[in-house]
Each structure stands twice: as C-alpha cells, then as structure tokens.
C-alpha cells in the first residue's frame, strides 16, 4: 500500500530540466566506465560494488558546473548506475562459456546479444512491477533512501551535507587501508579454528604452516573484516531484517559447516597434510555442500516470496491494464511523478524480444523445439526473478542482491528441461548457459532499476524518462563490456578462471551446467534446501528467502549487516531511555541515515577507484609488506577496532544531534 503522506523532493506540478543531452551523455559515460571497472572486480573477488552511490556523487560533480538540476543529476545517475548491474549479470555467466570449454574465446556478437536482451528485458519487466513495489511501505529500500539523502544533502544549503560527505571520507579511507591494492595494513586476517573434538581454540595466522595429526571436526571462521558499507546497510534496514539475514549465515557457517567437516575429518586432514590450508578447504567445502542447500532453499523461498507478493503484483499489473483502458478513453490524467512508459508498448516489446529469443536459442541448440522451450523458460524465470530481485532490493539493497543464486535456480530448471528434451553435449550446455545469462542480467538490472527508480520517486523524478534512461545505459554498457572481458582473458596469466581472475560464480555456473547435462548433480543437497525452506514456511518464519540468502552470502557480509542492525538497536534503546519527543526521534533517525548513507557511498566510491587503478595496472605502494608476525597479528585485529569506531560514530553523533 502507498503512503498518502508522501511528498517528493520536487513536487509533481513543478517543471524542471530533466531529460537533457548533458544528463544522458554523463549517464552513458558512467555506464561504460562503472560497468568495465566492476567487471574486473567481479572476476577477481566474485562480487561487485553497487554503482548507485558513486554514480550519484559523480553526476553531481560533473553536472554542477553546468548548472544541472537535481532531476538531471537523478537521470544521469539512473542511466549510469545500470552499467554495474549489467556487468554483474555478465561476469557471473558469460565467462562460463569459456570455463565450460564450449567457447575458445569470447564471441562478441553472441555475448553482446545476450547482455543487451537481458538488460532491456530487465528494464521492461520492472516497469510492469514499479507501482506495486515502489508504493509498498513495508519495503524500506535502505540504499535508495541513503542515495536520496546524499543527493538532497548535495544541494546548496541543505542541512546534513557535512554528515554525509565526512562519512564518505571515513569509509573511503577504511576501504583503502583494508584493500590489497592499498596499503595492505589489514590484509592479513586472523583465523579462529574451533576444534570440536578437543574443545581447544587455536589462533592461526594465514600463511603459517600448521601440522594437523588428526581432525574430528570443526569450523574455520575469518575474523570479519569491517565493512562500512554493509554496516551502514544494516543500520538503515534495522535490527530485525539484519538479524534474519545473519541467521542464515549462522546456520550455514556455524551449524552446517561443522557437521560437514566432522563427517569428512579424515579426508580433510589428509588434504592439510598435503599442504592445503584450512581456509581453502573450508571455502571449497562450503561451495560444494552448503551453497547447493542454499540454492534449493532460495528456489522455494523465491516462489513463496512471490506468493506473499501476489496481491501487490496483481494490483500493479491490473493498474497497468486499467491505465491503458483509461488512456484510450481519454479519462486519465496522471501526475508527472507517476507516468510510466505506455503499458501496451511495454508488453509488445517483451513479446517481440521473446520471439527473437526463440530464434536465437534455436541457433544455439540447433533445434526449434529446444529453442522455444528455452525462450519460454527465460521469459517466465526472467519475470519471476525480476520481481524477486526488486523485492529483495527493497529489503536489503542491491549490494546484497543474490542474482547469482537466482541464476543458479534458473540454470537448474533449464538444464533439467534440456536433458528431458534430449539436448546433450556442447549444444545442451550452451543452451543452459544462454538462458542463465539472460536471466542473470535481467535480475541484476531489475534490482538496480528498482533501487534507482525508488531514489527518483523520493526526489520527484519522472518515471518514463528514467525508464528510457535505463535502456540507454543498458545499451551503452552492453556494446562495450565484452572488450574488457576479452582483454582481461588474453592479457592476464591463466586467463579468466585462472588464479589471478578466478571468476567464482562463472566457474560454478559452468560446473553445474556440465554436471546436470552430463548427468552429475548434487540433487540431494538441493532437495534438502528445498525441504528446509518448506519447513521454515510451516513454522511461519519471517522470511525463508532472507535466511537462504544469508546462507549463500559470505559470512563476513551477513556479520557486518548484523553489526549495523545491532548499532541501530542500541541507538533506539538509548533514545527511549532519554524519553525524547517524536520530533527528536525523527532527528536522530535522519542523522543516522545521513551517516550510514555516507558510509555506504564512501566504500563504494573507493572500491570503484581501486578497481580502476588495478585495471589500469597502477599499483600503490605496500608500506607494511615486510611486517613482522607480531605486527601482522596486531593489524589483523584492526577490523574489530574499526567496528568499534563505526559504532561510536553511529551512536554518538545521532544522540549528540539533540543538543544542537
């Protein structure tokens, strides 16, 4: 349901420059640059940095000298940020063609076609869902709120700008110090090994040789690296949603992983004796066992989420058809801030793209029947996961949008259908990966667009103009993104999939596509995850999908989000003890959001800068490369100190704001 009290920053009746040449050109430039930078980051680290915040700050910096309006800045950000979303979808799937051995090198036309079709479909699908999701007051849209606060704070004379931009500096400095491309001060991480057999706790420094005679089970946990962005996200979404997400991480890493290691103790000890580290073994075991369980849980959770959203989705689509009828009868005059692209044009475009995909998939599979089934699977899964991605972004933001998990679900369905249709070998694998590629891009772009359109909704942007801007950004990024992938594959020792560019998600996609089409798949684990999610539904768990997402995400990610939620809980309780008035509570809330917004933006900006430096082969000096073991131990503990600093900032400053 929508909020009748909501008022956008720019009123609907106000006329202001928005869809201009300088705004679109700035957005196109940002889409290409941010997409390319995040492509490397995703191949290297298996994750990307949400570009909404850097795109917002850069748009303000570029357009301000040209007297750009706030709506021009908003449109440039919307157009530019989608490049990162397209890159996320592309690097999680397109390299899988190489890693599966079905391509010897990147095919520009086929790769670009898959990215472009997926990107355009992602925009079109969420146009149909925009009203249902944007007006749902139960969705906090943490990163959208944060970005809108940044844009508003950036306007001349707006209060709170100091909070935002000072935290951008703090978070940027923290990210710079902890990144291996920076000073490497906290690159060495403390490892805590809990031996369940002897109940001893040992502290192991990464890289130190450890002799293990026997192993009866245990778990290996990295001391969580402090993430200002994720801490800020946790603060914004609050303790409840942060705790639900973290519970999945606890269940996966601290409950299931000890069982996996315990049951495989002897074989794992032999691997350690051969020189493998416990960290590598634990991560490999997690990917091979727990992640398939999480994927199964997400499969059920995704459809349960859609079931719970059915009224909003049906009302949103029904409202779209009603708008078509009213527009034809000349009875409707929507306000500027609610005008989407014509619903009939959107449906016709989707239909045309699906028909085009039938022929494209038929080319891949050498079979019209398989091509038709592939296109239908792509269309249905694309729409379903566009809705799910938009919903999840409304809860936890696009930075934690589990598009690779959603894509794995699609890949499972497509692979099974290909096997049933008799597709095998290279053509079957290509068909599965082609369907997964489009859906992955759809989910990434859909989530990003919903986040950006929520920002525009808050600021008073015009939806149909932002929607055209999104399609322009998708096109610009898709046309150039294959080139960085080609250069990285040919210019990096080992290429994509090697030690320098492991591309973990793409490797997992390639492995699963080959495994299913070839008749090898860990179905018991996937089924176990589905039953686990069903059990959560039976006991009326708050969000089976979020718990599954927490299982799938790295433990550091969910832990940092949880810490942010705990900090927000402490602020709320301290404010209650002071018996502050409602107006003062709102002041505390707004100050905290501004601070958290700056933390999210600062880490994202520095992440992009470091990715660009590495891509350009510019290496910063390592000032502590020869640090002693004692210093390494000390510096690894700085992450905990950083968490304490962030907690102090997010608690002290909002409460102190009452004194002003």
Protein Blocks (a to p, Z undefined) as FASTA:
>chain_A
ZZfkbccfbdfklccdfbdfklmmmmmmmmmmmmmmmmmmmmmnopacdfklmmmmmmmm
mmmmnopafklmmmmmmmmmmmmmmmmmmmmmmmmmmmnopafbdcfklmmmmmmmmmmm
mmmmmmmmmmmmmmmmkbnolmlmmmmmmmmmmpghiahklmmmmmmmmmmmmmmmmpmk
lnolmmpccdddddfklopacdddehiacddfbdcbdcddddddddfklmmmmmmnomml
mmmmmmmmmmmmmmmmmmmmmmmmmmmmmmmmnopafklmmmmmmmmmmmmmmmmmmmmm
mmmmmmmmmmmmmmmmmmmmmmmmmmmnopaccdfklcccdfklmmmmmmmmmmmmmmmm
mmmnopaklmmmmmmmmmmmmmmmmmmmmmmmmmnojklmcfklmmmmmmmmmmmmmmmn
opacjllmmmmmmmmmmmmmmmmmmmmmmmmmmmmmmnopafklmmmmmmmmmmmmmmmm
mmmmmmmmmmpghiahiaklnolmlmmmmmmmmmmmnopacfklmmmmmmmmmmmmmnop
ablmlmmmmmmpcfklmmmmmmmmmmmmmmmmmmmmnopafklmmmmmmmmmmmmmmmmm
mmmmmmmmmmmmmmnopacddfklmgcfklmmmmmmmmmmmmmmmmmmmmmmmmmmmmZZ
